[in-house]
Every structure is written in C-alpha cells, then in structure tokens.
Amino acid sequence: MSFGNWLKKLPFTPLQIVMHTYAWSELVIIIYGVFTHHLTVNPIQQMEILTGRHAIALLVLSLACTPLTTLLGWRELLKRRRALGLYAIMYAVLHVIIFVDLDNGLAWSYLVQTVIQKSYILYGMAAFLLLVPLAMTSFDIWKVRLGKNWKRLHLLVYFTAPIAALHYAMDVKGDIFHLSGNINAPVNYGIVIALLLLLRLPFVRRFFASLRTRIVFLFTKIIQPPQPDSD
C-alpha cells in the first residue's frame, strides 16, 4: 500500500491531526504545569496569559483559513475554520473563568472596580461578548435558521480579532504606541490580523485568485511532457 493510500484510510486528515494536537497542547501544558508546579511564582496569572494567548492564536488561525484557501487553493482549510474558532472560544472561556474566579474569587464589586481602573479589561470583555453569539450559532442548524443573517452575524469575528489583539497589547508590560517594552507578540498578531483583513477585500481576493490560476497554468505547462509530433 502506498503512503498516499494509507493516509486516505486514516479517520483524520494530517491537517486535522496537526490542528487538534496544537489546539489541545496549551491545555496539556497548563495541566502539567499545575501538577508539577512549573507555572512560575504566580501560577494563576500564568494560566491567564497562556489561555488568552492561545485563544488569540487560534482565532487568528481561523481567520487565516479563507485567505489561505484563496492563495493556495487548499479547500480543506475551510472545513477546519469552525473547529479552530470553537477552540479559540473554549480558551477564551477558560481565560475569563480563571480571571473572574481564581484570580478575583467572584468578588463582583472588586471586579467592577478592577475593570474601571484597567481599561484593557474592557477590550477583553468586548472581544469575549462578541465571541459568545458566534459560539452559540456555530452549528449547522443555525445556518438554516438564520439564513443569510448567519453570515452577516459571523462577520463579527473581523471586529473581535483586532479588539482581542488590542486587549493583549495593552495588557503586556510595555508601550504599544511608542513600540517599547514587551510588545513583540501583540504587535505581530496585530500585523497578521491586518494582513488577513486586507486579503478579505474583494478586489484583493480576486487578484490573488487570478494570480494563483495563472501560476498553476504556467507550472502545468512547464512540467507537462512535450507531445511527440505526429506524421
């Protein structure tokens, strides 16, 4: 049996295996760190950082599926977009639970005071609240019930990602506006999100789709063996 045929018989595609492994890896690291006491001197804060960072990473990957399909023609990416989005929401929920419960002990008056004093938390709350309806309507039955409105609703993700990146940027120790301090990661996420949003513009998508078609055509002409002349 050839390697290609063996891959086709697997219950999961290689992309699915990579996706699920990466998605669960951060939770495994956190659980391992909790039981082995390897989560720095402030484990709760470290768990907040890890879950929040992984949520943004998965959200960005879900956003990347459509543009990469346009660029590469890899249709399977569209099938993995929803799973990546749901994983992102799962980590966002864990991030919020850790902040509200473990970090602040469900002390609602203190939480309100913290939110007022630290504006970056407002951006995090806004991003989370925008993710909630996306999670609730992510299943096929809601596509049928909402019709065209389902697609309009899920455009919210293009507002959510920049807000989440801004929340991350304002949370780190540094000055995002003066590009100083520990801001490399949030700045990189912001740049990637901006590029992905740019690739979503209709005229940009058409340009790259046309470019990919021409490249495939030229590549096919190059590798195609010359046809023998017929007498």
Residue pairs with C-beta under 8 A, 6 or more apart in sequence:
7 13
7 14
12 20
13 76
15 76
15 77
15 80
16 80
19 80
19 83
19 84
20 83
23 58
23 83
23 84
23 87
26 50
26 51
26 54
26 91
27 91
27 94
29 50
30 39
30 47
30 50
30 51
32 38
33 39
33 43
33 46
34 43
34 47
37 43
39 46
39 47
40 46
44 98
44 102
44 103
45 103
47 98
47 102
48 95
48 98
48 99
48 103
51 91
51 92
51 94
51 95
51 98
52 91
52 92
52 95
52 124
52 168
52 171
53 168
53 185
54 91
55 88
55 89
55 91
55 92
55 95
55 164
56 88
56 161
56 164
56 165
56 168
56 189
57 189
58 84
58 85
58 87
58 88
58 91
59 84
59 85
59 88
59 157
59 160
59 161
59 164
60 161
60 189
60 192
60 193
60 196
61 84
62 81
62 82
62 84
62 85
62 88
62 157
63 157
63 158
63 161
63 193
63 196
63 197
64 77
64 192
64 196
65 77
65 78
65 80
65 81
65 84
66 77
66 78
66 81
66 200
67 196
67 199
67 200
67 205
68 74
68 77
69 75
69 77
69 78
70 199
70 205
70 208
70 209
70 212
71 199
71 208
71 212
72 212
73 212
73 216
82 138
85 134
85 138
85 157
86 135
86 138
88 131
89 131
89 134
89 135
92 127
92 128
92 131
96 128
100 106
100 111
104 110
104 111
104 114
114 121
115 121
115 122
115 125
119 170
120 166
120 167
120 170
120 171
121 167
123 163
123 164
123 166
123 167
123 170
124 164
124 167
124 171
126 163
127 160
127 163
127 164
127 167
130 156
130 157
130 159
130 160
130 163
131 157
131 160
133 153
133 156
134 153
134 154
134 156
134 157
134 160
136 142
137 146
137 150
137 153
137 154
142 150
143 150
146 153
158 197
158 200
161 193
161 196
162 190
162 193
162 194
162 197
165 186
165 189
165 190
165 193
166 190
168 185
168 186
168 189
169 176
169 183
169 186
169 187
169 190
170 176
172 181
172 182
172 183
172 185
172 186
173 181
173 182
174 180
174 181
174 182
174 183
175 181
175 183
176 183
176 186
176 187
179 187
198 204
199 205
199 208
